[in-house]
């Protein structure tokens, strides 16, 4: 009789949504505590019988966490496996919200791996024994000197045992809906061991887990493996920079999960098309510039310089952060021909800081019909070229040569002739090189990093990013004749392709770095490693 009433009462309260969520919450906690407690006792005895602590024990114990996760109804989904190398040794950096974080991460736990945890966990009954026999690293957070010593020991352990490390850099559980500032320990460790940082973002639980209301209604949620962040060549002075890069990359994705609804949380929110502001920004810039130059009613190179602040506004609105390398090459010559690769309308943002008075450019003739394009092109003294009419095109190039000679104008040209987002430079057209030889001005090659890691035209994805703009060493044209235009073009294409290919292979997180220096550093390290291997072989 009583058990029938109990079952009936239980079925009744589980039909009320708010009550059902509370029942699920307490039942889940009870299941987690029971499974982990019993599992800890069983595996502690098993590990004791096996003898010394081993990293293999941690992989065995993940079976307990998987069972608890299944019984609790949690449904994590892994995103970002395309940039993840399971054979690479990493410092995993993850955000920390709840005890269920460890259940979320078991799918990426691999052998050998360990974790940094607070020292007080060793007093949690049989769980303390599990931490010991899985070779977990315990840190005294309240004792700074002792913590530093333990981190140094951890660095030695990681390098000697070639083990991956999981760290929660916030230092404590956080349910505020925003990432807490990161502590630097994990990043000092990464620089010290020269291991890459693997950022891991666990989706915000707030849409299905509420500790204040004791509510749990599980839904699928994402675990994001962001592109790894290399620490090769970094030293202790760059730890703040590494912390900031990692924090910005993780907080951006975490914020998306905070604002996502329950139905969206199980999707890869990074692939959700972002609303592009490019049209609004470009129209605003065009209207503002056109209004001013038509009001003053005079054609002048100064008007192009007036457009630069508006491009800088566009840069901020779109979240673009171009970083210039080799800027000194712009000022080696008073006048030159800039040769630039062309991918998108945002190329203008990347080269805006190179623009100096007087300067002009050559663009396709059809841009005159783009809304306010005609007044902008006319009053800013930008030349247009009819690309499918060879005779008219040659006439435009002769006009450009006269303008450059008489008015000492710098010329900006995109020799690919069209926008290109294939990930490789297209063959160059010869016009820019004829112009350089005719005016005897040096070519300054400018390489804008490949956008493919943050701009996807097919899927209509546009993300903010920091990326490099490389101003390469000038290529002289003194003494060259029109017959040399082909070889000049090939030389320029070769030096630009070399740098562009580096950026095409880079991840979004590495795109802001001077990839040429990183490549040289890696080559030196490989050469040193070869020499060491040769010396060892000779000794043997």
N, C-alpha and C positions, 0 to 999 in steps of 0.2 A: 504493500500500500504506500509506504513512505517513499520508496524508490521510484514508484510511478509518479507521485506528486513532484518529486525532485526533477525527474526528466521533463515533466510537463512545464514546470516553472522555468527550467533552463531553455526549453524550446520557445516559451513565451517571450522571455527577455531578449533572446537572440533575434526576434523579428523586429525589434525596435532598432533603427540604424545607429543612433548614438550609443545605446546600451550595447549593441553588438560590437561596436568599435572598442568600447571599454573592456568587454569580455575578451576580445581578441588581444588587446594590449596586455592584460594581466596573464592570460593563457600563454602568450608568446614569451613573456618574461619567465614564467614558470618553466616552460619547455626549455628555454635557453639555459637557465640555471641548472635544471635537472640533468640535461644531456651533457653539458660541459663538466658538471661536477662528477657525474658517474663516469663519463669518458676519461676525465683526468685521473681518477683513481685507477681505472683499468690500465690505461696506458702508462701511468707512473710505475706500476709494478712491472709491466712489460719492459720498459726502458731500463729499470734497475737491473733486471735479469740480463739485459743485453750488455750492461757494463757502462763504459764511459759515454758522456754526452756526444751526440752526433747530429749533424745537420739533417740526415735522412729521417730522424725522428719527427721533425717538424712536418715533413710531407705526409707521414703516416697519420699525424694528429689532425691534419686538415679533414680527414674523414669524419671526425666528430663535428667539426664546424659545418660541413656540408649537410650532415644529418639534421643539425639544429636549424639550419637555414631552410631546408625543405619542409620540416614540420611547422616552422613559423610562417610559411607561405611567402617568403621573400623571393623576388624575381629580378636580380641584377642582370643587365645586359652589357657586354663589353663592346666598346667602340674604339676605333683607332688602331686596330691590329695591323693595318697596312704600313704603319711606320714603326712597328714594334718588332724587335729582333729577339726572339726567346733565348738565343744562345749568347747574347751579350750580357756582360756583368754591369749592373746598374746600381745607382742610389735612387730608390723609389721614394718620391716625395708625395704624400697624400694628405688631403684635408681630413679633419677629425670631428665627427659629430656625435657618435654614439657607440655603444658596445657592439652594435651590429656592423660597424665598419670592417671588422676582421672577417665577418661572414661575407661581406661584399668583395673582399680582395683574394679569397682563396683560389679563385680561378686563374689568377696570374702568379700565384706562389709557385716557385720552381726550385729545383735542387741545383746547387746549394743556396739557401737564403736564410737570413736571420732578421730580427727586428729590434729596434731600440724601444725600450719600455721603461716606465718609472720604477724605481727601486722598490717601492712599497708593495708592488704586485707579488713579490716573492713570499709575502706573508698570507696570501690568499689560499691557504690550505693546499690541496693537491695541485692547484694551478701553478703554485710556486715551483713544485718539483718538475712540472712540464716545462716551464721556462728554463730551468737549469739544464734538463736533459736535451732540450732542443738548441742549446747554445745561444739563447737570446741574450742581448746586451742590455744590462740594467744600469740606469743612470740616476745618480743622486741629484735631482733637480734643485733642491734647496741649498746645496753646497757647491758654489761656483767652481772653486779650485779642484774639488774632487771630480766634478762633472767634466772639466777640461782634461784631467788626467785620464778619465774613463773613455773620453772621445779619442784621445791619442792611442789608447790601447785598442779601441775599436778599429782605428785606421790600420794598425798593424795586423789585426786579425783579418780584416777584409782583404788586404793585399796578400798576406801569407796563404790564406785559405781560398782565395779567389771566389769570395762569396758576395752575393747581392744583398743589399740592405734596405729594409723598409723603415721609413721615418715619418712621423707626423709633426711637421715643423711648427704648427700652431702651439704645440706644447700642452694643450688641454682640450677637452671636449667643448664644442662650440655650436650652439643652436640658434645663433642670432640672425642667420640668413645672410651674413657677410663673412668672408674669411678674416680671421684675426691676423695681425702682423706676424710674419715668420721669424722664428729664432734662427740664428746663423750657424748653429752647430753642424747641421747636415751639409751645409754649403761649404764650410771650411773643410769638412771631411771629403767632399767631392773634389775640391781643388787639390787637397793634399794627396789623394789617391789617383787623381787624373781620370776618374770615372765619370761617365755622362749622367746627368740628372734625368730621370724618367718621371715627369709630372703625371700624377694620377688624380683625376677629379671625380669624387663620388658625388652624385647628384644630391641636391638639397632634399632632405627628408620631410621638410615642413608640410608638404601637401598630403602626406599620408601618415606621418608620425608626429603626435603632439604630446609631449611629456606633461605639460601643465594640465591638460584635460584627460590624460590617461587614455589616449585614443590611438589605435593602429588599424589602418585599412590598407593592406599591402597592394601595390600596383607595380608593374614593370618600371624600372628606373635604370638610368645609364651610368656606366663606369667608363670614364674617358681616359684613354692612354694618349696623351698629347705627344707631339714629336719630341724626341730626346734633345736635351740641351748639352752640347759638348763643353767640356772644361779643359780641353787640350790647350796648352800654352797660357793658361790663366794662373795668376799668383794671388797671394792673400790680399793684396791691395784691391783686387777686383771682386771681392766677396759680396760687397753691397750691390754691385751691378748684377751679379748672378742671382742674388735674392730677389731683386726687383724684377728681372726678366721672368723668373719662375712665378713670382706672385702675380704679375700682370697676366701672364698666359693662363694661369689657373683661375684667377678671380673672374676673368672674362667669361669662361665657360660656366663657372659655378653660378654667376649672376643670371645666365640664361636659364639654368635649371631652377633658380629661385622664382623667376617670373613665369615659368612654364606651368600649365595646368596639369592635372593628374593624367589626362589622356595623352599629353605630349611627352611626359617624362620618360617614357620608354623608347622614344625616338632619338636619333642622333641630331640634336638641336643645332649642331654646327652646319648641317646640310640644309637647314631650313632657309629658304630664300630670304635674303635681307632686302628691305626696301631701299632701293638706290636713290640717293639724293643728287645724283650727278646732273640730271636734267634741270632741276630747280636751280642748282648752284651755277651751272653754265649759263642759263638764261639770265640769272641775276647779274652775273659778271658782264655778260654781253650788253645787257641793257644799260648798266651803270657806265661802262666804258664808252658805248656809243653815244649816250646822252651827253657826256662831257665833251667828247671830241667834235660832235656835230654842233654843240653850243659854241665852241671856240672856232669852228669852221676853218681849220688849217690842217694840212697833211704834215705830220712830223714824226720823227723817230721817238720823240719824247713820249708820245702817246702810248707806245708799247711799254715803256717803263711805268707809266701810270697804271697799267693793268696788273703789275706785279703784286701789289697789296691784295687785290681781289683774288689772285691765284693762291696767295697765302691763306686767305679766309677759306677758300675752297679746300685747301689742304687740311685745315683744322676740322672743318665740317665732315669731310670724308674720312678722317682718322688716319691720314697718310703721314709717314715720317721719313722722308728721304734723307739719307746721310751721304754727304759728298766725300769722296776719296780722291786725292790728287788735285785739289783745287788750285794748288800753286801752278799747275800746267796751263791754267787759263791766262795767267798774267805774265807768262814768259814772252808773249808777243802782243803788241798793241792791237793787231788785227789778224784774224784767222777765219778759217772755214770749219765750223763745228759739224761733225758727221755723227748722227745719232741713230740708234735702232728705234723702231716704231712698233708699239704694241697696242696702245689705247689712247683715248683722249687725255688720260691723266699723265701722259708723258710730259705735258707742259708744266705740270707741277714739279716734276723731278728736275727739270732743267731751268726753272725760274730764277734760281740764284746765279746762274751762269750768264744771264742776260744783262748786258751793259750797253750804255749808249755810245755810239749809234749801232743798232742791231736790226736785222730784218730776217725774214725766212721765206722759203718757197713752199707753197701748199697747193693742193689740187684745186683746179678751177671750180669744181662743183660746190666748194664750201661757200662760195659767194651767194648761193641760193638757200643757205641754212639760216632762216630767220633774219637776225641782225648781223649775219656774216658779212654782207657787202659793205656797210659803213665801217665796220671794224677793220676789214682788210684794206679798204681804200684809204682811210685816214691814218692808219698805222703804217702805211707804205710797205705792206707785205705783198710779195709777188705771187701771182697764181700761174699755174702751168697746166696746159691741156695735155694730159698724159697720153691719150690715144691719137694725137696728131703730132707727128715727128717734126714737121716744119714749124708749127707754132711753138712747140717745146724748145726747139733750138733758138728761135727768136727770143723767147723768155730768158734763156740762159745767157744770150748776148747782152740783153738788158741788165741782167744781174751782174755781169762782169763789168759793165760800164758804171753801174751804181757803186759797186765795191771799190773800183779804182778811183772814181771822182769824189765820192763822199766818205771814203774810208770806213765802210760799213762792215761789221761782223755778220757773217751769214750762217744761219742754222738750217741744216738740210737732213732729211730722212732718206737715205739712199735706197732703202728697201722698196720705197715707192708705194707701200700700202701697209695697213696695220697687220701685224703678224703675231699670233699667239700659239704657234706650233711648238714652241720650246727650242727652236733652232733659228739662227739668222737666215733670212732669205738671201739669194744672190743680190749683190748691189747693182744699181744702175750707174752708168758712167758720168752722168751730168755733173755731179758734185766734184768729181776729180778733174774733169775738163776745166771747170771753173777755177779750181785751186791752181792748176798749172797755168792757165791763162792769166791769172792775177798774181802768180808767184807767191801765194800766201800759204802758210803751213796748214796742214790738216790736223785738227785736234779731235781724235776719236773719243766719243762719249758713250759708255755702255750703261744703260738703265737695266737694273736687275730684272730677271724673268718674273712676271707677275703670277705665274700659274699656281703658286702655292697659296695665294689669297684672292685671286680673281678668276672666276670660272664663268665664261660667257654662255656656255651650253646650258649649265644648270642655274644660271642667273644668281650666282653667289658672289657677293662682294664684301670683303672683310677688311678691317683696318690692319695696317702693317707698317713696320719699319723695314726699309730696304736700302741697298747701296746704289749710289750713282757714281760710276768710275770715270774720272777724267784722265785718259791715258796720255802718255808722252807725245808731244807734237811730232808729226811726220813732215820733214821739210820738202818743199817742191822746187827750190831754187835750181835753175839749170835744166829742169825737166821740160820735155816737149810733149805735144799732144800724143805722140806715139807711145809715151810712157804711161798714159792714163790707165791702161789695163793692168800693168804691174803695180801701180800705185793703189788701184782699187783692190787687187788681190792681197796686197800687204796689209791694207787697212782692215779688210774683212777678216784676215787671219788673226790679227792681234785682238780685234773685238770679239771674235767667236770664242777665243780661248777664255776670256773673262766671262762672257755670257753663258757659256756651257757650265762654268763653275756655279753660277747663280741658278741655273736650271736644275742642277742636282741638289741644291741646298734645301733644307727645310725652311718653313716660314720663320721659325725661331732663330735660325742662323743667318737669315738673309741680310740683317743689318750689319753683320761683321764684314771686315775686309777679307774676303775669302781668298785672295791671292796670298796674303801673309799666312793664313792658316794652312794653305796648301804647301807653302815652302817649309813651314814648321813640321808638317807631317812627313814631308820628303826627308828633312834632316833627321827626324827620329827614326825613320825606316833605314836610312843610311847608317846611323849609329848602331841600330840593332843588327844590321848585316855585319858591320865591323866587329861587334861583340861576338857574334856567332862564329865569325872566321877565326877570331883569337881563341875562342874556346875549342874550336876544331883543331887548331894548330897545337894547343896545349895537350889535347888528347892524343 
